[in-house]
Amino acid sequence: INDWQARAELADFRKAIEDYCSYINNNYPNTTKVIWITPINQAGYKPSIAGERKYTVQQYRNALTEVVLSNDDFDRFSIIQGSDLNFPTSNADESYITKMFGDKLHPTEYAYKNIYAAGLINLLI
């Protein structure tokens, strides 16, 4: 989500993911499974950087998914869609947004415990 917020080019984002996957494979060969999680939904986030966005959060999710699942060298990697973790998809009440997103971009401790963790448990069971 930080790359989306900073308006990183998708090609640069994809390359960074490929490099990081290779780094994990080369430096942690005995790890049996690596689970990637794509960005969660953002509710009420107003970018601090002015201007139009060239890419959507979904395009970053898609790029991460494609890189992680398409390379044979990354066969021990799997992916969870952050959009499936039950964070709101549209603007919500300001008090709810504050409770869920301290900086309106990253989940709060409350949100990690009550939304993120619960969503992961439901998806992994």
Salt bridges, closest charged atoms under 4 A:
GLU9 OE2 - LYS54 NZ 3.29
ASP19 OD1 - LYS15 NZ 2.69
GLU66 OE1 - ARG14 NH1 2.80
GLU94 OE2 - LYS104 NZ 2.99
ASP103 OD2 - HIS106 ND1 2.66
GLU109 OE2 - LYS113 NZ 3.04
